[in-house]
Amino acid sequence: MEKEKVQKDEEVLRMQYFIHTLRVFEAEFLTRAKLWDQIPQLVQEIVNSGPLALNTYEAVADILWVEKDCPINVLYGCLEALLRASLDHNHLSVEKFSRWLRAICTIILARNTPEDRAKAIGYVEQALTVIEDNHDSDQPYPIDERQWLLATTYNTGTECLQFVSWIYRVSTCDSPGISSGAMLDEAKRWFEASTVICRFVPDGQDRAKKISDTYTHLLSRYGSK
């Protein structure tokens, strides 16, 4: 009886892996046929199918990543869903996670809305956890991606402070839908993230001091009008 149960479980497992393989082929077909509107539904089915689909996430993401004609909104939506699923199941290749996260953040920061920037800093803060957790492992966060995170967090924090200055120039009060206080808080998060990243890049201590000094200078210039 026990042997029959084991055999049945093994058959179910093989069938599940077979289904996941078919989904990868389906993603390849939809991409080649440029049936972009059908891909998000397929990705959602993969995400909903549980931890056995973890390797499928990477395969599908790789297919979309190399397809130059893939619409940005499709690529972003799919990468975001796959990235969240990987984090939820605590399964990810650090190298691919860093690559997907960079793509997602690049897309949403280009939109430059408060909501998108809030999403981006949230992803960056998740990246910091991944960097710390894997720093001494056999697959640390790629150094070029750490450098990119450092540049992005610093530049975005600076832009937030400069935007506060613009608010004060155009109005004696906050512009509609824009809070200078919220922008200052957001700038602080970006600069704090950049100083954390400094711990994991060459000459990090010197960089962290320069960033702190720059933040203090910009805050006095733009944030205390």
C-alpha positions as CSV (number, residue, x, y, z in Angstrom):
1,M,0.0,0.0,0.0
2,E,2.8,2.4,1.0
3,K,4.7,1.5,-2.2
4,E,1.7,2.3,-4.3
5,K,1.3,5.6,-2.6
6,V,5.0,6.5,-3.3
7,Q,4.7,5.5,-6.9
8,K,1.6,7.6,-7.2
9,D,3.3,10.6,-5.6
10,E,6.2,10.2,-8.0
11,E,3.9,10.1,-11.0
12,V,2.2,13.2,-9.8
13,L,5.5,14.9,-9.4
14,R,6.7,13.9,-12.8
15,M,3.5,15.2,-14.3
16,Q,3.9,18.5,-12.6
17,Y,7.4,18.9,-13.9
18,F,6.1,18.0,-17.4
19,I,3.5,20.7,-17.1
20,H,6.1,23.3,-16.1
21,T,8.2,22.3,-19.1
22,L,5.2,22.7,-21.4
23,R,4.7,26.2,-19.9
24,V,8.3,27.2,-20.8
25,F,7.7,26.0,-24.4
26,E,4.4,27.9,-24.4
27,A,6.2,31.1,-23.3
28,E,8.7,30.5,-26.1
29,F,6.0,30.1,-28.7
30,L,4.0,33.2,-27.5
31,T,7.2,35.2,-27.6
32,R,8.2,34.1,-31.1
33,A,4.6,34.7,-32.3
34,K,4.6,38.1,-30.6
35,L,1.3,37.3,-28.8
36,W,2.2,39.7,-26.0
37,D,-1.2,40.0,-24.5
38,Q,-1.3,36.3,-23.7
39,I,2.0,36.2,-21.8
40,P,0.9,37.9,-18.5
41,Q,-1.8,35.3,-18.1
42,L,0.7,32.5,-18.6
43,V,3.1,34.1,-16.1
44,Q,0.3,34.4,-13.5
45,E,-0.5,30.7,-14.0
46,I,3.1,29.8,-13.4
47,V,3.3,32.0,-10.3
48,N,0.1,30.5,-8.9
49,S,1.3,26.9,-9.4
50,G,3.6,27.0,-6.3
51,P,7.2,26.4,-5.5
52,L,7.7,23.5,-8.0
53,A,7.6,26.2,-10.7
54,L,10.7,28.0,-9.3
55,N,13.0,26.9,-12.2
56,T,10.3,27.8,-14.6
57,Y,10.4,31.4,-13.4
58,E,14.0,31.8,-14.5
59,A,13.4,30.1,-17.9
60,V,10.5,32.4,-18.7
61,A,12.2,35.5,-17.5
62,D,15.3,34.7,-19.7
63,I,13.0,34.2,-22.7
64,L,11.4,37.6,-22.3
65,W,14.7,39.3,-21.3
66,V,16.5,38.5,-24.6
67,E,13.5,39.4,-26.8
68,K,14.1,42.9,-28.0
69,D,10.5,43.3,-29.3
70,C,8.9,42.5,-26.0
71,P,6.8,45.6,-24.9
72,I,8.2,47.3,-21.8
73,N,4.9,47.0,-19.9
74,V,4.8,43.2,-20.6
75,L,8.4,42.7,-19.6
76,Y,8.0,44.8,-16.4
77,G,4.8,43.1,-15.3
78,C,6.2,39.6,-15.9
79,L,9.5,40.3,-14.3
80,E,7.8,41.9,-11.2
81,A,5.5,38.9,-10.8
82,L,8.4,36.4,-11.2
83,L,10.6,38.4,-8.8
84,R,8.0,38.5,-6.1
85,A,7.3,34.8,-6.4
86,S,11.0,34.0,-6.1
87,L,11.2,36.1,-3.0
88,D,8.0,34.6,-1.5
89,H,9.4,31.1,-2.0
90,N,12.9,32.1,-1.0
91,H,14.3,30.7,-4.2
92,L,16.4,32.8,-6.5
93,S,19.7,32.9,-8.3
94,V,21.3,36.0,-6.9
95,E,22.9,36.9,-10.3
96,K,19.5,36.7,-12.0
97,F,17.7,38.4,-9.2
98,S,20.1,41.4,-9.5
99,R,19.6,41.5,-13.2
100,W,15.8,41.4,-13.0
101,L,15.7,44.0,-10.2
102,R,17.8,46.4,-12.2
103,A,15.5,46.0,-15.2
104,I,12.4,46.6,-13.1
105,C,13.9,49.6,-11.3
106,T,15.1,51.1,-14.5
107,I,11.7,50.9,-16.0
108,I,9.7,52.3,-13.1
109,L,12.2,55.1,-12.3
110,A,12.0,56.3,-15.9
111,R,8.2,56.9,-15.2
112,N,9.3,59.1,-12.3
113,T,6.0,59.2,-10.4
114,P,5.9,59.1,-6.6
115,E,4.2,55.7,-6.7
116,D,6.8,54.2,-9.0
117,R,9.7,55.7,-7.0
118,A,8.2,54.2,-3.8
119,K,8.1,50.8,-5.5
120,A,11.7,51.2,-6.7
121,I,13.1,52.1,-3.2
122,G,11.1,49.1,-1.8
123,Y,12.9,46.8,-4.3
124,V,16.2,48.4,-3.6
125,E,15.8,47.8,0.2
126,Q,15.0,44.2,-0.6
127,A,18.2,44.1,-2.7
128,L,20.1,45.3,0.4
129,T,18.8,42.3,2.3
130,V,19.9,40.0,-0.4
131,I,23.3,41.6,-0.6
132,E,23.8,41.2,3.2
133,D,22.5,37.7,3.3
134,N,24.8,36.5,0.5
135,H,27.9,38.6,1.0
136,D,30.0,35.7,2.3
137,S,28.3,33.0,0.2
138,D,29.5,31.3,-3.0
139,Q,27.2,33.5,-5.0
140,P,27.5,37.1,-3.7
141,Y,25.6,39.9,-5.3
142,P,27.5,40.9,-8.5
143,I,29.8,43.8,-7.9
144,D,28.7,45.7,-11.1
145,E,25.1,45.5,-9.8
146,R,26.2,46.8,-6.4
147,Q,27.9,49.7,-8.2
148,W,24.7,50.3,-10.2
149,L,22.6,50.3,-7.0
150,L,25.0,52.8,-5.4
151,A,24.9,55.2,-8.3
152,T,21.1,54.9,-8.7
153,T,20.3,55.4,-5.0
154,Y,22.6,58.4,-4.8
155,N,21.4,60.1,-8.0
156,T,17.7,59.5,-7.2
157,G,18.2,60.9,-3.7
158,T,19.8,64.0,-5.1
159,E,17.0,64.4,-7.6
160,C,14.4,64.3,-4.8
161,L,16.2,67.1,-2.9
162,Q,16.5,69.2,-6.1
163,F,12.7,68.7,-6.7
164,V,12.0,70.0,-3.2
165,S,13.9,73.2,-4.2
166,W,11.7,73.4,-7.4
167,I,8.6,73.2,-5.3
168,Y,9.7,76.1,-3.2
169,R,10.6,78.2,-6.2
170,V,7.2,77.8,-8.0
171,S,5.0,78.1,-5.0
172,T,4.9,79.3,-1.4
173,C,3.2,76.0,-0.5
174,D,3.3,72.4,-1.7
175,S,2.3,71.9,-5.3
176,P,-1.0,70.0,-5.8
177,G,-0.4,66.3,-5.1
178,I,3.2,66.9,-4.1
179,S,4.5,67.2,-0.5
180,S,7.9,68.7,0.1
181,G,8.0,66.8,3.4
182,A,7.3,63.5,1.6
183,M,10.0,64.3,-0.9
184,L,12.5,65.0,1.9
185,D,11.5,61.7,3.6
186,E,12.0,59.9,0.3
187,A,15.4,61.5,-0.3
188,K,16.4,60.3,3.1
189,R,15.5,56.7,2.2
190,W,17.5,56.8,-1.0
191,F,20.6,58.3,0.7
192,E,20.3,55.8,3.6
193,A,20.2,53.0,1.0
194,S,23.3,54.3,-0.7
195,T,25.3,54.4,2.5
196,V,24.4,50.8,3.3
197,I,25.5,49.7,-0.2
198,C,28.9,51.5,0.5
199,R,29.6,48.7,3.0
200,F,29.8,46.2,0.1
201,V,31.8,48.2,-2.6
202,P,35.5,49.1,-2.8
203,D,36.5,52.2,-0.9
204,G,33.1,52.0,0.7
205,Q,34.0,53.9,3.9
206,D,35.3,56.9,2.0
207,R,32.3,56.8,-0.3
208,A,29.9,56.7,2.6
209,K,31.5,59.8,4.2
210,K,31.3,61.7,0.9
211,I,27.6,60.7,0.5
212,S,26.9,61.8,4.0
213,D,28.6,65.1,3.5
214,T,26.8,65.6,0.2
215,Y,23.5,64.8,1.7
216,T,24.0,67.3,4.6
217,H,25.1,70.0,2.1
218,L,22.1,69.4,-0.2
219,L,19.7,69.2,2.7
220,S,20.9,72.6,3.9
221,R,20.6,74.0,0.4
222,Y,17.3,72.5,-0.8
223,G,15.5,71.3,2.3
224,S,15.5,74.2,4.7
225,K,14.2,77.0,2.5
